[in-house]
Amino acid sequence: MRVLIIGGGMAGWTLAGLLLRRDITPTIVERAEEYSRVGFWIGLYPFSANTLRETGVYDRYATGSLAQEHYVMRDSSGTDLQDMSFAEVLGRIHGFMGGLQRADLLDILRTGGDGADVRMGTTVTALEQTDDIVHVTFSDATTGEFDVVLACDGIHSATRTLLTGDPQQGLTDWGYTAFTWWTPRQDAIANNCVEYWGAGGLFGLYPLTDRINAIAGMPTPDGLADMSQEQIVTAVRQHFADYPESVQTALAHAADDTVFPWAMVDQKAHEWIHGRVALVGDAATGFLPTAGVGASNAIKSAAVLADELGRADASTIPLALNLWEQRVRAKVEANQAASRTLAKMMFVKGHTVAKVRDTMLKHYPVEKVAKDVLHSNTQAW
């Protein structure tokens, strides 16, 4: 079986590692010339992390990530709204919630995919299909023939654009931007994910063993694309000027590191499968970061796809792709819907509305939300 994976990210390297265990050696093309250490914090839910056991890298993940102890929601003054213990909700049944830098998780997944044919600094410029073959043209003017093409090239998938002709298909811009940077650890945060929910903004602190990822979500400033780093830092500090001490400590370090703007957009493709080409992970359904399940869904979806392809041959690939979509699409889109619902609660405008929301949150146990997410993801995929 000749398999091309477009995009060497979470879904792509998960697929590569699992296909290799099924005696299928894929080709991966990745547009970056080399992998960098750039990346933010990722929390990996156990329903997804357990996939790493099959590629032999789970122990590396377990020792390289920080077990998150509590998820704490506070209002903009620092008053606790909810405090959920990850250990109590996840327990021995599911596993632990590990936090790590995206670059570290990618390194771990790449180790599991060692043996794949990797072409860095390469993209796909054209796709042509017959009933049996996908003819691919690459950016270096070479060509290839594959039995299946798996597009794992992210929320702004160039492959999706090639297939549909519409680069904006299914994209929703929520009008907010999350600014993210790294800051030193704080004793007051410890090993807890702490979020401050305000009016028109959310400030999150997500710990690793040696530092914290600060994420400041706020309405996208006018002219953001033309703003200097100094102007961005000033705008973020002004927006969160009245937030508590832990936030101010993190803001003080914003100028010490690159503050990366992360547009709050998500995406929902109309079709996942186009003949022998499939959109996988964020290319099919891109997530807002609000529920922290985007990476977990991409990895789990890729694992199910590898399972179906492992029972197929070149002639039955269309059936395998359809069976995969039947198994995962409803779950992935339900998780996306949950992240959208949470976004509507997080990003409210006006102090009166924020106070009403905060009062409701105090009386609605966040454990129920977490258990609902876990329940939906521990059923058969």
C-alpha positions as CSV (number, residue, x, y, z in Angstrom):
1,M,0.0,0.0,0.0
2,R,1.5,3.3,-1.1
3,V,0.5,6.0,1.5
4,L,1.3,9.7,1.3
5,I,0.8,11.7,4.5
6,I,0.8,15.5,3.9
7,G,1.8,17.3,7.1
8,G,4.2,16.1,9.8
9,G,2.2,17.3,12.8
10,M,0.2,15.4,15.5
11,A,-2.1,13.5,13.3
12,G,0.6,12.9,10.6
13,W,3.2,11.4,12.9
14,T,0.6,9.3,14.8
15,L,-0.5,7.8,11.5
16,A,3.1,7.1,10.5
17,G,3.9,5.3,13.7
18,L,0.8,3.2,13.7
19,L,1.0,2.3,10.0
20,L,4.6,1.2,10.4
21,R,3.4,-1.3,13.1
22,R,1.1,-2.7,10.4
23,D,4.0,-3.1,7.9
24,I,3.0,-0.1,5.9
25,T,5.8,2.4,5.3
26,P,4.3,5.8,4.5
27,T,5.8,8.8,2.9
28,I,5.5,12.1,4.8
29,V,5.9,15.5,3.3
30,E,6.3,18.5,5.6
31,R,6.5,22.1,4.5
32,A,9.0,23.2,7.2
33,E,12.6,22.8,6.3
34,E,13.3,21.6,9.8
35,Y,11.5,21.3,13.1
36,S,11.9,24.1,15.6
37,R,11.3,24.4,19.3
38,V,8.5,26.8,18.8
39,G,5.2,25.7,20.4
40,F,2.7,26.2,23.2
41,W,1.4,24.1,26.0
42,I,-0.7,21.0,25.2
43,G,-2.8,19.0,27.6
44,L,-3.3,15.4,26.4
45,Y,-6.4,13.6,27.5
46,P,-5.8,9.9,28.4
47,F,-8.2,8.6,25.7
48,S,-5.7,10.0,23.2
49,A,-2.5,9.5,25.1
50,N,-3.1,5.8,25.5
51,T,-2.6,5.5,21.7
52,L,1.1,6.2,22.3
53,R,1.4,2.8,23.9
54,E,1.1,1.0,20.6
55,T,4.0,3.0,19.1
56,G,6.2,2.4,22.1
57,V,6.5,6.0,23.2
58,Y,4.0,6.2,26.1
59,D,6.7,6.0,28.8
60,R,8.6,8.8,27.2
61,Y,5.4,10.9,27.2
62,A,4.6,9.9,30.8
63,T,8.1,11.0,32.1
64,G,8.3,14.0,29.8
65,S,5.0,15.6,30.7
66,L,3.7,17.1,33.9
67,A,0.7,15.5,35.5
68,Q,-1.9,18.3,35.9
69,E,-3.4,18.3,39.4
70,H,-6.3,20.7,39.3
71,Y,-8.3,22.8,36.8
72,V,-9.1,26.1,38.6
73,M,-11.6,28.7,37.2
74,R,-11.5,32.2,38.7
75,D,-13.2,35.4,37.9
76,S,-11.2,38.5,36.9
77,S,-10.7,39.5,40.6
78,G,-9.2,36.1,41.5
79,T,-12.2,34.6,43.3
80,D,-12.5,30.8,42.7
81,L,-15.5,29.8,40.6
82,Q,-14.7,26.1,40.2
83,D,-11.8,23.8,41.3
84,M,-11.7,20.3,39.7
85,S,-9.2,17.6,40.6
86,F,-8.0,15.9,37.5
87,A,-7.0,12.8,39.6
88,E,-10.6,12.5,41.0
89,V,-12.2,12.8,37.6
90,L,-9.8,10.7,35.5
91,G,-8.7,8.4,38.3
92,R,-7.1,5.0,37.7
93,I,-9.7,4.1,35.0
94,H,-8.6,6.6,32.4
95,G,-5.1,7.7,33.2
96,F,-3.5,11.0,33.9
97,M,-3.8,14.4,32.2
98,G,-0.3,15.3,31.0
99,G,0.8,18.8,30.1
100,L,3.9,19.3,27.8
101,Q,5.2,21.7,25.2
102,R,3.9,21.0,21.6
103,A,7.4,20.7,20.3
104,D,8.2,17.9,22.9
105,L,5.0,16.0,22.1
106,L,5.9,16.2,18.4
107,D,9.4,14.9,19.1
108,I,7.9,11.9,21.0
109,L,5.5,11.1,18.1
110,R,8.3,11.4,15.6
111,T,10.3,8.8,17.5
112,G,7.3,6.5,17.2
113,G,7.3,7.1,13.5
114,D,11.0,6.4,12.9
115,G,11.3,4.5,9.6
116,A,8.9,6.6,7.6
117,D,10.1,8.2,4.3
118,V,10.3,11.9,5.3
119,R,10.7,14.8,2.8
120,M,11.2,18.1,4.6
121,G,10.6,21.4,2.9
122,T,8.1,19.9,0.5
123,T,4.5,20.6,-0.3
124,V,1.9,19.2,-2.7
125,T,1.0,21.4,-5.6
126,A,-1.4,19.2,-7.5
127,L,-3.6,16.1,-7.1
128,E,-5.2,14.1,-9.9
129,Q,-7.1,10.9,-9.3
130,T,-8.4,7.9,-11.1
131,D,-10.5,5.2,-9.5
132,D,-7.3,3.4,-8.4
133,I,-4.5,5.9,-8.1
134,V,-3.7,9.4,-6.9
135,H,-1.2,11.2,-9.0
136,V,0.7,13.8,-6.9
137,T,2.9,16.7,-8.0
138,F,5.3,18.1,-5.4
139,S,6.8,21.6,-4.9
140,D,10.2,20.4,-6.1
141,A,8.6,19.4,-9.5
142,T,8.8,15.6,-8.8
143,T,5.7,13.4,-9.0
144,G,4.5,10.3,-7.4
145,E,1.6,7.8,-7.5
146,F,-0.1,6.7,-4.3
147,D,-3.0,4.4,-3.3
148,V,-4.2,6.9,-0.7
149,V,-3.3,10.4,0.4
150,L,-4.0,11.5,4.0
151,A,-4.0,15.3,4.4
152,C,-2.9,16.2,7.9
153,D,-1.8,19.7,7.1
154,G,-3.8,21.7,9.7
155,I,-6.7,24.0,10.1
156,H,-5.6,26.1,7.0
157,S,-5.1,23.0,5.0
158,A,-3.6,23.7,1.5
159,T,-4.8,20.2,0.5
160,R,-8.4,21.1,1.4
161,T,-8.0,24.2,-0.8
162,L,-6.7,22.1,-3.7
163,L,-9.7,19.8,-3.4
164,T,-12.4,22.4,-3.0
165,G,-10.9,25.5,-4.5
166,D,-12.1,27.4,-1.4
167,P,-9.4,28.3,1.2
168,Q,-12.1,29.6,3.6
169,Q,-14.4,26.6,3.5
170,G,-15.8,26.0,6.9
171,L,-13.6,28.5,8.7
172,T,-15.2,30.6,11.5
173,D,-13.4,33.6,12.9
174,W,-14.5,34.3,16.5
175,G,-13.1,37.8,16.5
176,Y,-10.6,37.0,19.3
177,T,-6.9,36.4,19.4
178,A,-5.0,34.5,22.0
179,F,-1.5,35.9,22.8
180,T,0.8,33.3,24.2
181,W,4.3,33.3,25.7
182,W,6.4,31.5,28.3
183,T,6.9,32.7,31.9
184,P,8.7,31.4,35.0
185,R,6.9,29.1,37.4
186,Q,4.8,30.5,40.2
187,D,4.3,28.8,43.6
188,A,0.8,30.1,43.6
189,I,0.0,28.2,40.4
190,A,2.0,25.0,41.2
191,N,0.9,22.1,39.0
192,N,-2.6,23.5,38.3
193,C,-4.2,24.8,35.1
194,V,-5.6,28.2,36.3
195,E,-7.9,30.4,34.2
196,Y,-9.2,33.9,35.0
197,W,-12.5,34.5,33.3
198,G,-13.3,38.2,32.8
199,A,-15.5,40.4,30.6
200,G,-14.2,40.3,27.1
201,G,-11.1,38.3,28.0
202,L,-9.6,35.2,29.5
203,F,-6.2,34.7,31.0
204,G,-4.8,31.2,31.4
205,L,-1.7,29.8,33.1
206,Y,-0.7,26.3,32.1
207,P,2.3,24.7,33.9
208,L,5.2,22.6,32.9
209,T,8.0,21.3,35.2
210,D,10.2,24.4,34.5
211,R,7.9,27.2,33.3
212,I,4.3,28.2,32.6
213,N,2.6,28.9,29.3
214,A,0.6,32.2,29.6
215,I,-2.3,32.6,27.2
216,A,-4.2,35.9,27.0
217,G,-7.4,35.8,25.0
218,M,-9.0,39.1,24.0
219,P,-10.8,40.8,21.1
220,T,-8.5,41.0,18.1
221,P,-6.9,44.5,18.2
222,D,-7.5,46.7,15.1
223,G,-4.4,46.6,12.8
224,L,-2.9,43.6,14.6
225,A,-1.0,42.5,11.5
226,D,1.0,45.8,11.5
227,M,1.6,46.0,15.2
228,S,5.2,45.7,16.6
229,Q,6.0,43.3,19.4
230,E,6.2,46.3,21.8
231,Q,2.7,47.4,20.7
232,I,1.3,43.9,21.2
233,V,2.7,43.6,24.7
234,T,1.3,47.0,25.6
235,A,-2.2,46.2,24.3
236,V,-2.2,42.9,26.2
237,R,-1.0,44.5,29.5
238,Q,-3.6,47.2,29.2
239,H,-6.5,44.7,28.6
240,F,-5.6,42.7,31.7
241,A,-4.4,45.6,33.9
242,D,-7.0,44.9,36.6
243,Y,-6.4,41.1,36.8
244,P,-4.8,39.6,40.0
245,E,-1.2,39.3,41.0
246,S,-0.5,35.9,39.2
247,V,-1.6,37.5,35.9
248,Q,0.5,40.6,36.5
249,T,3.5,38.4,37.3
250,A,3.1,36.7,33.9
251,L,2.5,39.9,32.1
252,A,5.7,41.3,33.4
253,H,7.6,38.6,31.5
254,A,5.7,39.2,28.2
255,A,8.4,41.5,27.0
256,D,11.1,38.8,27.8
257,D,9.8,36.4,25.2
258,T,8.1,36.4,21.8
259,V,4.4,37.0,22.3
260,F,2.8,34.9,19.6
261,P,-0.7,35.9,18.3
262,W,-3.0,32.9,17.8
263,A,-6.2,33.7,15.9
264,M,-9.3,32.2,17.5
265,V,-10.6,30.4,14.4
266,D,-12.0,26.9,14.0
267,Q,-13.0,24.9,10.9
268,K,-15.5,22.3,9.9
269,A,-15.0,20.7,6.5
270,H,-18.1,19.8,4.5
271,E,-16.5,16.6,3.2
272,W,-13.8,14.6,4.8
273,I,-13.2,12.2,1.9
274,H,-12.5,13.0,-1.7
275,G,-12.0,9.8,-3.6
276,R,-8.8,8.4,-2.3
277,V,-7.8,11.5,-0.4
278,A,-8.9,12.0,3.2
279,L,-8.7,15.1,5.4
280,V,-7.5,14.2,8.9
281,G,-7.3,16.0,12.2
282,D,-7.5,19.8,12.0
283,A,-7.7,19.7,8.2
284,A,-11.1,18.0,8.7
285,T,-12.2,19.6,12.0
286,G,-10.1,22.4,13.5
287,F,-10.7,23.2,17.1
288,L,-10.7,26.3,19.3
289,P,-8.3,25.8,22.2
290,T,-11.1,26.4,24.7
291,A,-11.8,22.8,25.7
292,G,-8.2,21.6,25.2
293,V,-9.2,18.6,23.1
294,G,-8.0,19.5,19.6
295,A,-4.7,17.6,19.7
296,S,-6.3,14.7,21.5
297,N,-9.0,14.4,18.8
298,A,-6.4,14.6,16.0
299,I,-4.3,11.8,17.5
300,K,-7.3,9.6,18.3
301,S,-8.8,10.1,14.9
302,A,-5.5,9.2,13.2
303,A,-5.3,6.1,15.3
304,V,-8.7,4.9,14.2
305,L,-7.7,5.6,10.6
306,A,-4.6,3.5,10.9
307,D,-6.7,0.7,12.3
308,E,-9.0,0.7,9.3
309,L,-6.2,1.0,6.8
310,G,-4.4,-1.9,8.5
311,R,-7.3,-4.2,7.6
312,A,-7.4,-3.0,4.0
313,D,-5.4,-3.4,0.8
314,A,-5.0,-1.0,-2.1
315,S,-8.3,-2.0,-3.7
316,T,-10.4,-1.6,-0.6
317,I,-9.0,1.8,0.6
318,P,-12.3,3.7,-0.3
319,L,-14.2,1.3,2.0
320,A,-11.6,1.8,4.8
321,L,-11.9,5.5,4.5
322,N,-15.7,5.4,4.7
323,L,-15.6,3.1,7.7
324,W,-13.2,5.4,9.5
325,E,-15.4,8.4,8.9
326,Q,-18.4,6.5,10.2
327,R,-16.5,5.7,13.4
328,V,-15.1,9.1,14.2
329,R,-16.9,12.0,12.6
330,A,-19.8,12.3,15.0
331,K,-17.5,12.2,18.0
332,V,-15.0,14.7,16.7
333,E,-17.7,17.2,15.7
334,A,-19.4,16.7,19.1
335,N,-16.2,17.6,20.8
336,Q,-15.8,20.6,18.5
337,A,-19.3,21.7,19.5
338,A,-18.4,21.4,23.1
339,S,-15.4,23.7,22.6
340,R,-17.6,26.2,20.8
341,T,-20.1,26.2,23.7
342,L,-17.3,26.8,26.1
343,A,-16.0,29.7,23.9
344,K,-19.3,31.4,24.1
345,M,-19.2,31.2,27.9
346,M,-15.5,32.4,28.1
347,F,-15.7,35.3,25.7
348,V,-18.6,37.4,26.9
349,K,-18.7,41.1,26.6
350,G,-19.8,43.4,29.4
351,H,-19.4,43.2,33.2
352,T,-23.1,42.5,33.9
353,V,-23.2,39.5,31.6
354,A,-19.9,38.3,33.0
355,K,-21.3,38.5,36.6
356,V,-24.3,36.4,35.6
357,R,-22.1,33.9,33.9
358,D,-19.8,33.7,37.0
359,T,-22.8,33.1,39.3
360,M,-24.0,30.3,37.0
361,L,-20.5,28.7,36.9
362,K,-20.4,28.6,40.7
363,H,-23.4,26.3,40.7
364,Y,-22.6,24.2,37.7
365,P,-20.0,21.6,38.5
366,V,-17.2,21.6,36.0
367,E,-16.6,17.9,36.9
368,K,-19.8,17.2,35.0
369,V,-18.5,18.8,31.9
370,A,-15.2,16.9,32.2
371,K,-17.0,13.6,32.8
372,D,-19.3,14.2,29.8
373,V,-16.2,14.7,27.6
374,L,-14.5,11.6,29.0
375,H,-17.7,9.5,28.7
376,S,-18.1,10.4,25.0
377,N,-14.5,9.6,24.3
378,T,-14.3,6.3,26.1
379,Q,-17.1,4.7,24.1
380,A,-16.2,2.7,21.0
381,W,-14.6,4.7,18.2
